[in-house]
Amino acid sequence: MPAPLRRPSRVSVSPQLALALELKATLHARTRGLAAVRAAAADFAALPRYDTPEAFHLIARWTKARLAYAKKKRVVVGVSGGVDSSLTACVLKEAAPGGVTAFVLPCGSNPRDEADARALCRALRIPVERLDLEPAYRALKGLLSPTPGHATADGNLKTRLRTLALFHEAAARDALAVGAGDLDEGFVGYYTKGSGSDLAPIGSLHKREVRALLKYALGRVDAKLAARLSKKPADAGLVPGRTAEQDLGVTYGAIERALEVVFQTCAVYEGGLLPREVDEFARALSSSGVSVVEFRRVADLIYLARHKSTGAPTLWRADTTRLSGADFESE
């Protein structure tokens, strides 16, 4: 007689192997959730220009996809009356209608800037709240070491207070705190170390592109306000009448053109810029319209900002695996 059929024995899986399989499956599931984010990012990257209505709507689409991936329906944003935060508010109005709370965060600020921020919020019909940070700033100044004549240290303290306030308000609302930095200021370090956000929708736009998109986006609801705010000079709000370009020692137009040369022909190291091919660099710089003096200034700013862009130097041990940006939920 034939031997009776036996049911195959169940394969025993160790808890460790089960965990490895679980982690792998979880990663694949989460990666699939990024499909909409990556699609929007790819469509944005493929644009021939980034100062068009199509660019604005793709930024809003990417932001909406990022919110969905984070499982968040609400956002908070600080509005200063400047071009960057104004465009960011326009993006959020489209990406998260009904889920935006704007904050004006005066700290010895120019009242005209607050008036511009409130006019923006009225035009966009988004709620705005006011948190006067001057008392907190004064209290901290009383506790900390004095910095006589050091406007940068004082300004950084104010910016870090604003960051603290926005993250707190975001947590109170189960929301994301959205940043308003642009490409030019980010690359040359014209921002405060320690000021961060959960999302940076306009971080790859040159200041010129920010102005163009603001004029379009806000112009759909208030053309007069859009025309005025899109031309408003950028400033850090520390010294009355002093512009950001005066602080930087170079114009935003020169920064944009210099960065295009950097992106095309240079590698960026901790010690500064290195042209990959000197002849190619020389040709690109010559055709860019940027003077040697202007480019050197931008190169110096990039070098001086290295501690902001690369993070704190760390002494790594031999068995440490450092994750690349491409490995971490990247589009």
C-alpha positions in Angstrom: 0.0 0.0 0.0 1.2 3.5 -0.7 2.4 5.5 2.2 -0.2 7.9 3.6 0.2 11.5 2.5 1.6 13.8 5.2 0.9 17.4 5.6 4.1 19.4 5.2 5.4 20.7 8.5 5.2 24.4 9.1 8.4 26.2 8.7 9.5 27.8 12.0 10.4 31.5 11.6 12.5 33.1 14.3 11.3 36.3 15.9 14.3 38.0 14.4 13.6 36.9 10.9 9.9 37.8 11.3 11.0 41.3 12.3 13.3 41.6 9.3 10.4 40.7 7.0 8.1 43.0 8.8 10.5 46.0 8.4 10.9 45.2 4.7 7.1 45.1 4.1 6.6 48.2 6.1 9.2 50.1 4.1 7.6 49.0 0.8 4.2 50.1 2.0 5.5 53.5 3.1 7.4 53.9 -0.1 4.2 53.3 -2.1 2.6 56.1 0.0 5.3 58.4 -1.4 4.2 57.9 -5.0 2.1 61.1 -5.2 5.0 63.1 -3.6 7.5 61.7 -6.1 5.3 62.2 -9.1 4.7 65.9 -8.2 8.5 66.3 -7.5 9.3 64.7 -10.9 6.9 66.9 -12.8 8.2 70.0 -11.0 11.9 69.1 -11.7 11.0 68.6 -15.4 9.8 72.2 -15.9 11.8 74.3 -18.2 11.2 77.3 -15.9 10.2 77.8 -12.3 8.6 81.2 -12.4 5.3 80.2 -14.2 1.8 79.5 -12.9 2.4 75.8 -13.7 5.3 75.8 -11.2 3.1 77.4 -8.5 0.5 74.7 -8.9 3.0 71.9 -8.9 4.5 73.3 -5.6 1.0 73.3 -4.1 0.4 69.7 -5.4 3.7 68.5 -3.9 2.8 70.2 -0.6 -0.6 68.6 -0.6 0.9 65.2 -1.3 3.4 65.7 1.5 0.6 66.5 4.0 -1.3 63.4 2.9 1.8 61.3 3.4 2.4 62.8 6.9 -1.3 62.2 7.6 -1.8 65.9 8.5 -4.6 68.2 7.6 -3.4 71.3 9.3 -0.4 73.6 8.9 0.9 76.7 10.6 3.1 79.4 9.0 4.7 82.6 10.2 3.9 85.6 8.0 6.1 88.6 8.1 4.8 90.6 5.3 7.8 89.7 3.1 7.8 88.0 -0.2 8.9 84.5 0.9 6.3 84.0 3.7 3.6 85.6 1.5 4.2 83.1 -1.3 4.3 80.2 1.2 0.9 81.3 2.5 -0.5 81.3 -1.0 0.9 77.8 -1.6 -0.7 76.5 1.7 -4.0 78.1 0.9 -4.2 76.0 -2.3 -2.7 72.9 -0.8 -4.6 72.8 2.5 -7.8 75.0 2.2 -9.4 75.4 5.5 -6.4 73.9 7.3 -4.0 77.0 7.5 -3.4 79.1 10.5 -1.0 82.0 10.0 0.9 83.8 12.8 2.3 87.2 13.0 5.1 87.1 15.5 6.3 90.7 16.3 9.4 91.2 18.3 10.3 94.8 18.1 9.2 94.6 14.5 8.1 97.3 12.0 4.3 97.8 12.3 4.1 98.2 8.5 5.3 94.6 8.1 2.6 93.3 10.3 0.0 95.4 8.4 1.2 93.8 5.2 1.0 90.3 6.7 -2.6 91.0 7.9 -3.5 92.4 4.4 -2.2 89.2 2.9 -4.2 87.0 5.2 -7.4 89.0 4.5 -6.9 88.6 0.8 -6.3 84.8 1.1 -9.1 84.5 3.7 -6.9 82.5 6.1 -7.1 83.0 9.9 -4.2 84.9 11.5 -3.2 85.0 15.1 -0.8 87.4 16.8 1.8 86.3 19.4 3.9 89.3 20.7 7.3 87.8 21.4 8.8 91.0 22.8 8.2 90.1 26.5 9.8 86.6 26.0 12.7 88.2 24.2 13.3 90.7 26.9 13.1 88.0 29.6 15.6 85.9 27.8 17.9 88.9 27.2 17.9 89.4 31.0 19.0 85.8 31.6 21.6 85.5 28.9 25.1 87.0 28.5 25.0 90.5 27.1 25.8 91.1 23.5 26.4 94.8 23.1 26.4 96.0 19.6 25.9 92.5 18.3 22.8 92.8 16.1 23.2 89.4 14.6 23.1 87.6 17.9 20.0 89.6 18.9 18.3 88.9 15.6 19.1 85.2 15.8 17.5 85.0 19.3 14.3 86.6 17.9 14.3 84.1 15.0 14.8 81.1 17.3 11.9 82.4 19.5 9.7 82.5 16.4 10.7 78.9 15.5 9.9 77.7 19.0 6.5 79.4 18.9 5.6 77.9 15.5 6.6 74.4 16.5 4.6 74.7 19.7 1.5 76.0 17.9 1.8 73.2 15.3 1.9 70.6 18.1 -1.1 72.2 19.7 -3.1 71.7 16.5 -1.6 68.4 15.3 -0.2 70.4 12.4 3.0 70.8 10.5 5.1 73.9 10.8 5.9 75.2 7.3 9.1 77.1 6.5 9.4 80.0 4.1 13.1 80.0 3.1 14.2 80.3 -0.6 17.1 78.9 -2.5 19.3 82.0 -2.7 19.2 82.7 1.1 19.4 79.0 1.9 22.6 78.4 -0.1 24.5 81.5 1.1 23.4 81.0 4.7 21.2 84.1 5.1 19.1 82.5 7.8 19.4 81.6 11.5 21.0 78.3 12.5 18.5 76.4 14.6 15.5 77.8 12.7 13.8 74.8 11.1 10.4 73.5 9.8 8.6 70.4 8.9 8.2 71.3 5.3 9.9 73.8 2.9 7.8 74.2 -0.2 9.6 77.1 -1.8 13.2 76.1 -0.8 14.3 75.5 -4.4 13.1 78.9 -5.8 15.4 81.8 -6.5 14.2 85.1 -5.1 13.3 86.3 -8.6 11.0 83.3 -9.0 9.4 83.8 -5.6 8.5 87.3 -6.7 7.0 86.1 -10.0 5.0 83.4 -8.4 3.7 85.7 -5.6 2.5 88.2 -8.2 0.6 85.4 -10.0 -0.8 83.6 -7.0 -1.9 86.6 -4.9 -2.8 88.5 -8.0 -5.8 86.1 -8.5 -7.5 87.6 -5.4 -5.8 91.0 -5.0 -3.8 92.3 -7.9 -2.9 95.6 -6.2 -1.5 93.9 -3.1 0.3 91.3 -5.2 2.0 94.0 -7.3 3.2 95.8 -4.1 4.3 92.8 -2.0 6.1 91.1 -5.0 8.3 94.2 -5.3 8.9 94.7 -1.6 12.7 94.7 -0.7 13.8 91.7 1.4 15.1 92.6 4.8 15.9 90.8 8.1 13.9 93.4 10.1 16.8 94.1 12.4 18.0 97.6 11.3 15.3 100.0 10.0 15.9 100.8 6.4 18.6 98.2 5.9 17.9 95.6 3.1 19.0 92.0 2.9 21.1 92.8 -0.2 23.0 95.3 1.9 23.6 92.7 4.6 24.7 90.2 2.0 27.0 92.5 0.1 25.6 91.3 -3.2 22.3 91.4 -5.1 19.9 88.5 -5.4 20.3 88.6 -9.2 24.0 88.1 -8.8 23.5 85.3 -6.3 21.1 83.5 -8.7 23.5 83.7 -11.6 26.5 82.7 -9.5 24.6 79.7 -8.1 23.8 78.6 -11.7 27.6 78.6 -12.3 28.1 76.6 -9.1 25.5 74.0 -9.9 26.8 73.5 -13.4 30.6 73.5 -12.9 31.6 73.2 -9.2 31.7 70.7 -6.4 31.0 72.1 -2.9 33.4 70.9 -0.1 33.8 72.0 3.5 36.8 74.0 2.4 34.8 75.9 -0.3 34.0 75.6 -4.0 36.1 73.5 -6.4 35.6 73.9 -10.2 35.5 70.5 -11.7 37.0 71.7 -15.0 38.7 75.1 -14.8 38.1 76.0 -18.4 34.4 75.0 -18.2 34.1 77.1 -15.0 35.8 80.1 -16.7 33.5 80.0 -19.7 30.3 79.6 -17.5 31.3 82.5 -15.3 32.2 84.7 -18.3 28.8 84.1 -19.9 26.8 84.4 -16.7 27.2 88.2 -16.4 28.5 87.8 -12.8 31.7 89.7 -12.1 34.7 88.1 -10.4 34.1 90.2 -7.4 30.4 89.2 -7.1 31.2 85.5 -7.6 34.0 85.6 -5.0 31.5 87.2 -2.5 29.0 84.4 -3.1 31.7 81.8 -2.8 32.8 83.3 0.5 29.2 83.3 1.8 28.8 79.6 0.9 32.0 78.8 2.8 30.9 80.8 5.8 27.6 79.1 5.8 29.0 75.6 5.8 28.3 75.0 9.5 24.6 75.6 8.7 24.2 73.5 5.6 26.2 70.4 6.7 25.2 70.2 10.3 27.5 69.8 13.3 30.8 68.0 12.5 30.7 64.5 14.0 33.6 62.1 14.8 32.3 58.9 13.2 33.2 55.5 14.4 34.2 52.8 12.0 31.1 50.6 12.3 28.7 53.5 11.8 26.5 53.5 8.7 25.6 57.0 7.6 22.3 57.2 5.7 22.4 59.2 2.5 19.6 61.7 1.8 18.4 59.4 -1.0 17.7 56.7 1.6 15.5 58.8 3.7 12.0 59.3 2.3 13.3 61.3 -0.6 11.6 62.2 -3.8 
